[in-house]
Amino acid sequence: MAKKALIATLYNPEPVLLACTRLGPDRLILLIDKEPNKEQEKSLKMIQDSLGRVLDVKTVKTEVYDIVEVAKECVKVIDMQPQEDEVYINITSGRKTKALGLLFAAYTRAKRIKKIAYNPEEDRSAVVYLPRLSFKLNESQLKIIEYIDSSKAKDSNYTDLAKEAGVSQAMFYKAVGELKEMDLLEDIDGGGLKLTDAGKIAKL
């Protein structure tokens, strides 16, 4: 039988406790700072003391302000959940940068996510379900993103890049244009291309 895993950001314990009461997860994974402050440690202890006996509570330490690094850690957490389990996301508590990192990670694994929830501060009893968006990159776009991220693409012109990436020049120009529109790629002064932070997340 499928189990429920809830991945949530943590600072104030109330949104996490509320989400657990409503969802009834079998497993709770909390994102905390690499160096949690006293408030976060207090919230974690409260959750462990109140829920630790009835469900499996785990913590994952992440960066605070580096959204790309937060997203990378969150993707690892999502990928570790058994395929048959339902994965839920709650981004209410904690810093906005950490919530965004978790949200973007959910977008990279949209097919694995059952629901993404947010509890508005104005009404703690309300739940806003966010859309499960996806980057939806096609094979050519993904190939180009991976090639450009491999750091071989720093000073090359588009013709050389297309050849080295193993795609036709027309396909390369088309894909690069689309990726720039999606804010996943940008030009480097003096030539070449690089991934934006969004591009780094999209390829996870």
SEMAR-437905 format. One record per residue: x negated, y negated, z of N, C-alpha, C in turn; residue number from 1. Coordinates in steps of 0.2 Angstrom, whole numbers, always signed. Layout:
# SEMAR-437905
    n.u    n.v    n.w   ca.u   ca.v   ca.w    c.u    c.v    c.w  resi
      X      Y      Z      X      Y      Z      X      Y      Z   NUM
...
//
This chain:
# SEMAR-437905
    n.u    n.v    n.w   ca.u   ca.v   ca.w    c.u    c.v    c.w  resi
     -4     +6     +0     +0     +0     +0     -4     -6     +0     1
     -3    -11     -4     -6    -17     -5     -6    -21     +2     2
    -12    -24     +4    -13    -28    +10    -13    -35     +8     3
    -12    -40    +12    -12    -47    +11    -19    -50    +14     4
    -22    -54    +10    -28    -57    +13    -27    -65    +12     5
    -28    -68    +17    -27    -76    +17    -34    -79    +18     6
    -36    -83    +13    -42    -87    +13    -40    -94    +15     7
    -43    -97    +20    -41   -104    +22    -47   -108    +24     8
    -46   -114    +23    -51   -119    +26    -49   -120    +33     9
    -54   -122    +37    -52   -123    +44    -55   -129    +47    10
    -51   -133    +51    -53   -138    +55    -48   -139    +61    11
    -42   -141    +59    -37   -141    +64    -34   -134    +64    12
    -33   -130    +69    -30   -123    +69    -23   -123    +67    13
    -19   -128    +68    -11   -128    +67     -9   -125    +60    14
    -12   -128    +55    -10   -126    +48    -11   -118    +47    15
    -17   -116    +50    -19   -109    +49    -14   -104    +53    16
    -13   -106    +59     -8   -102    +63     -1   -102    +60    17
     +1   -108    +57     +7   -108    +54     +7   -104    +48    18
     +2   -104    +44     +2   -100    +37     +2    -92    +39    19
     -2    -91    +45     -2    -84    +47     +5    -81    +49    20
     +8    -86    +53    +15    -84    +55    +20    -83    +50    21
    +19    -87    +44    +24    -86    +39    +22    -80    +34    22
    +16    -79    +33    +13    -75    +28    +13    -68    +31    23
    +10    -67    +37     +9    -61    +40     +3    -57    +37    24
     -3    -60    +36     -8    -57    +32    -11    -51    +36    25
    -14    -47    +33    -18    -41    +36    -25    -44    +38    26
    -27    -48    +34    -34    -51    +34    -35    -58    +34    27
    -38    -62    +38    -39    -69    +37    -46    -71    +37    28
    -48    -74    +31    -55    -77    +30    -55    -84    +31    29
    -59    -87    +36    -59    -94    +37    -66    -97    +34    30
    -65   -102    +31    -71   -106    +29    -73   -111    +34    31
    -79   -110    +36    -81   -115    +41    -88   -118    +39    32
    -90   -124    +42    -96   -127    +40   -102   -123    +42    33
   -108   -124    +38   -114   -120    +40   -116   -122    +47    34
   -115   -128    +49   -116   -130    +56   -110   -133    +59    35
   -105   -128    +61    -99   -131    +64    -99   -135    +70    36
    -95   -141    +70    -96   -145    +76    -91   -142    +81    37
    -91   -145    +87    -87   -142    +93    -80   -142    +91    38
    -77   -146    +88    -70   -146    +86    -68   -140    +82    39
    -72   -139    +77    -71   -133    +73    -72   -126    +76    40
    -77   -126    +81    -79   -120    +85    -73   -119    +90    41
    -70   -124    +92    -64   -124    +97    -58   -121    +93    42
    -57   -123    +87    -51   -121    +83    -52   -114    +81    43
    -59   -112    +79    -60   -105    +78    -59   -100    +84    44
    -61   -102    +89    -60    -98    +96    -52    -97    +97    45
    -49   -103    +96    -41   -102    +97    -38    -97    +92    46
    -40    -97    +86    -37    -93    +81    -39    -86    +83    47
    -46    -85    +84    -48    -78    +86    -45    -75    +92    48
    -44    -79    +97    -40    -77   +104    -33    -76   +102    49
    -30    -80    +98    -22    -79    +97    -21    -73    +92    50
    -25    -73    +87    -24    -68    +81    -28    -62    +80    51
    -34    -63    +84    -39    -58    +83    -37    -51    +85    52
    -32    -50    +89    -30    -43    +91    -25    -40    +86    53
    -22    -44    +82    -17    -42    +77    -19    -42    +70    54
    -24    -45    +68    -27    -45    +62    -34    -46    +61    55
    -37    -44    +56    -44    -45    +55    -46    -52    +53    56
    -50    -55    +58    -52    -62    +57    -59    -62    +55    57
    -61    -65    +49    -68    -66    +47    -70    -73    +46    58
    -76    -75    +46    -78    -82    +44    -83    -82    +39    59
    -83    -87    +35    -88    -88    +29    -91    -95    +30    60
    -97    -95    +31   -100   -102    +32   -102   -105    +25    61
   -100   -111    +24   -101   -114    +17   -104   -121    +18    62
   -106   -124    +13   -108   -131    +13   -102   -135    +14    63
   -103   -142    +16    -98   -146    +17    -96   -150    +11    64
   -101   -154     +8    -99   -158     +3   -101   -156     -4    65
   -104   -151     -5   -106   -148    -12   -101   -144    -14    66
    -96   -147    -18    -90   -143    -20    -92   -137    -25    67
    -97   -137    -29   -100   -132    -33   -102   -126    -28    68
   -106   -127    -23   -108   -122    -19   -102   -119    -15    69
    -98   -123    -13    -92   -120     -9    -88   -116    -14    70
    -87   -118    -20    -83   -114    -25    -87   -107    -26    71
    -93   -107    -27    -97   -101    -28    -96    -96    -22    72
    -96    -99    -16    -95    -94    -10    -88    -92    -10    73
    -83    -96    -12    -76    -94    -12    -75    -88    -17    74
    -78    -89    -23    -77    -84    -28    -80    -77    -26    75
    -86    -77    -22    -88    -71    -19    -83    -68    -15    76
    -80    -72    -10    -75    -70     -6    -69    -67     -9    77
    -67    -70    -14    -61    -68    -18    -63    -61    -21    78
    -69    -61    -25    -71    -55    -28    -72    -49    -23    79
    -73    -50    -17    -74    -45    -12    -68    -41    -10    80
    -62    -45    -11    -56    -42     -9    -54    -36    -13    81
    -51    -30    -11    -49    -25    -15    -44    -27    -20    82
    -45    -24    -26    -41    -26    -32    -33    -25    -31    83
    -32    -20    -26    -24    -19    -25    -21    -24    -20    84
    -26    -28    -17    -23    -32    -12    -21    -39    -15    85
    -16    -42    -11    -14    -49    -13    -18    -54    -10    86
    -20    -59    -13    -24    -64    -11    -21    -71    -11    87
    -20    -74     -5    -17    -80     -4    -22    -85     -2    88
    -21    -92     -4    -25    -97     -2    -21   -103     +2    89
    -25   -105     +7    -22   -111    +10    -27   -116    +11    90
    -26   -122     +8    -31   -128     +8    -29   -134    +13    91
    -25   -133    +18    -23   -138    +22    -28   -141    +27    92
    -31   -137    +30    -35   -139    +36    -42   -140    +33    93
    -47   -143    +37    -54   -144    +34    -55   -150    +30    94
    -61   -151    +28    -63   -157    +24    -60   -156    +17    95
    -59   -162    +14    -56   -162     +7    -61   -158     +2    96
    -67   -160     +3    -72   -157     -2    -72   -149     -1    97
    -71   -146     +5    -71   -139     +5    -64   -136     +3    98
    -59   -140     +4    -52   -138     +1    -53   -138     -7    99
    -56   -143    -10    -57   -143    -17    -61   -137    -20   100
    -66   -136    -16    -70   -130    -18    -67   -124    -18   101
    -62   -123    -13    -58   -117    -13    -53   -117    -18   102
    -50   -122    -19    -45   -123    -25    -48   -121    -32   103
    -54   -124    -33    -57   -123    -39    -59   -116    -40   104
    -61   -113    -35    -63   -105    -35    -57   -101    -36   105
    -51   -103    -34    -45   -100    -35    -43   -101    -43   106
    -44   -106    -46    -43   -107    -53    -48   -103    -57   107
    -54   -101    -55    -58    -97    -59    -56    -90    -58   108
    -52    -88    -53    -49    -81    -52    -42    -81    -52   109
    -39    -85    -56    -31    -86    -56    -27    -80    -56   110
    -30    -75    -59    -26    -68    -60    -26    -64    -53   111
    -31    -66    -49    -31    -62    -42    -27    -66    -37   112
    -25    -72    -38    -22    -76    -33    -15    -75    -33   113
    -11    -74    -28     -4    -73    -27     -1    -80    -27   114
     -3    -84    -22     -1    -91    -21     -6    -96    -18   115
     -6   -102    -19    -10   -107    -16     -5   -112    -13   116
     -7   -113     -6     -2   -117     -2     -5   -123     +1   117
     -1   -128     +2     -4   -134     +6     +2   -136    +11   118
     +1   -138    +17     +6   -140    +22     +5   -148    +23   119
     +9   -152    +20     +9   -159    +21     +8   -161    +28   120
     +4   -166    +30     +3   -169    +36    +10   -172    +39   121
    +14   -175    +35    +20   -178    +37    +25   -173    +39   122
    +25   -167    +37    +30   -162    +39    +26   -155    +39   123
    +23   -154    +45    +20   -147    +46    +24   -141    +44   124
    +30   -142    +45    +34   -136    +43    +35   -135    +36   125
    +34   -140    +32    +35   -139    +24    +29   -136    +21   126
    +30   -132    +16    +24   -129    +12    +25   -131     +5   127
    +19   -134     +2    +19   -136     -5    +15   -130     -9   128
    +18   -127    -13    +14   -122    -17    +11   -125    -24   129
     +5   -125    -24     +1   -128    -30     +1   -123    -36   130
     +1   -125    -42     +1   -121    -48     -6   -117    -48   131
     -5   -111    -50    -11   -107    -51    -14   -108    -58   132
    -18   -114    -58    -21   -116    -65    -27   -111    -66   133
    -29   -112    -73    -35   -108    -75    -39   -112    -80   134
    -45   -111    -80    -49   -114    -85    -48   -112    -92   135
    -46   -105    -93    -44   -102    -99    -49   -103   -105   136
    -55   -102   -103    -61   -103   -109    -60    -97   -113   137
    -61    -99   -120    -61    -93   -125    -69    -90   -125   138
    -70    -85   -129    -76    -82   -129    -82    -86   -131   139
    -80    -91   -136    -86    -95   -139    -87   -100   -134   140
    -82   -103   -131    -83   -108   -126    -87   -106   -120   141
    -86   -100   -117    -89    -97   -112    -96    -95   -114   142
    -97    -93   -120   -104    -91   -122   -109    -97   -122   143
   -106   -103   -125   -110   -109   -125   -111   -112   -118   144
   -106   -112   -114   -107   -114   -107   -113   -110   -104   145
   -112   -103   -104   -118    -99   -101   -124   -100   -104   146
   -125   -102   -111   -131   -103   -114   -134   -110   -112   147
   -130   -115   -111   -132   -121   -109   -134   -121   -102   148
   -131   -117    -98   -133   -117    -91   -139   -113    -90   149
   -141   -109    -95   -148   -105    -94   -154   -110    -94   150
   -153   -116    -95   -158   -122    -95   -162   -122   -101   151
   -161   -118   -106   -165   -118   -113   -162   -124   -117   152
   -157   -127   -115   -154   -132   -120   -155   -139   -118   153
   -160   -140   -115   -162   -147   -112   -163   -152   -118   154
   -168   -151   -122   -170   -156   -127   -168   -154   -134   155
   -164   -149   -135   -163   -147   -142   -157   -151   -146   156
   -158   -151   -152   -152   -154   -156   -147   -149   -157   157
   -141   -151   -159   -135   -147   -160   -136   -141   -165   158
   -140   -142   -170   -141   -137   -175   -145   -131   -172   159
   -150   -133   -168   -155   -128   -165   -151   -125   -159   160
   -147   -128   -156   -143   -125   -150   -138   -120   -153   161
   -134   -122   -158   -130   -117   -161   -133   -111   -163   162
   -139   -111   -167   -143   -106   -169   -145   -101   -163   163
   -148   -105   -158   -150   -101   -152   -145    -98   -148   164
   -139   -101   -148   -133    -98   -144   -130    -93   -148   165
   -132    -92   -155   -129    -86   -159   -122    -87   -161   166
   -120    -94   -162   -114    -95   -165   -115   -100   -171   167
   -110   -100   -176   -110   -104   -182   -110   -112   -179   168
   -113   -116   -184   -113   -123   -182   -106   -126   -181   169
   -102   -124   -186    -95   -127   -185    -92   -125   -179   170
    -93   -118   -177    -90   -116   -171    -93   -119   -165   171
    -99   -121   -165   -103   -124   -159   -100   -131   -159   172
   -100   -135   -164    -97   -142   -164    -90   -142   -161   173
    -86   -137   -163    -79   -137   -161    -78   -135   -154   174
    -82   -130   -151    -82   -128   -144    -85   -134   -140   175
    -90   -137   -142    -93   -142   -138    -88   -148   -137   176
    -85   -150   -143    -80   -155   -142    -74   -154   -137   177
    -72   -147   -137    -67   -145   -133    -69   -145   -126   178
    -75   -143   -125    -78   -143   -118    -80   -150   -115   179
    -81   -154   -119    -82   -161   -117    -75   -164   -115   180
    -70   -163   -119    -64   -165   -117    -61   -163   -111   181
    -63   -157   -109    -61   -153   -103    -66   -156    -97   182
    -71   -160    -99    -75   -163    -94    -80   -157    -91   183
    -81   -152    -95    -86   -147    -93    -93   -147    -95   184
    -94   -152   -100   -100   -153   -103   -101   -160   -104   185
   -108   -162   -104   -109   -169   -106   -116   -170   -109   186
   -117   -175   -113   -124   -176   -116   -129   -178   -111   187
   -135   -177   -113   -141   -179   -109   -144   -185   -113   188
   -146   -190   -110   -149   -196   -113   -155   -193   -116   189
   -156   -195   -123   -162   -192   -127   -161   -186   -130   190
   -155   -183   -130   -153   -177   -133   -152   -171   -128   191
   -148   -166   -131   -147   -160   -127   -140   -161   -123   192
   -138   -155   -120   -132   -155   -116   -133   -152   -109   193
   -128   -154   -105   -129   -151    -98   -122   -150    -95   194
   -121   -145    -91   -114   -144    -88   -113   -149    -82   195
   -107   -151    -82   -104   -155    -77   -103   -150    -71   196
   -102   -153    -65   -100   -149    -59    -94   -145    -61   197
    -89   -147    -64    -83   -143    -66    -85   -138    -71   198
    -90   -139    -75    -93   -134    -80    -96   -128    -76   199
   -100   -130    -71   -103   -125    -67    -98   -121    -63   200
    -93   -124    -61    -88   -120    -58    -84   -115    -63   201
    -82   -118    -69    -79   -114    -74    -82   -108    -76   202
    -89   -108    -75    -92   -102    -78    -93    -96    -72   203
    -91    -98    -66    -92    -93    -61    -88    -86    -62   204
//
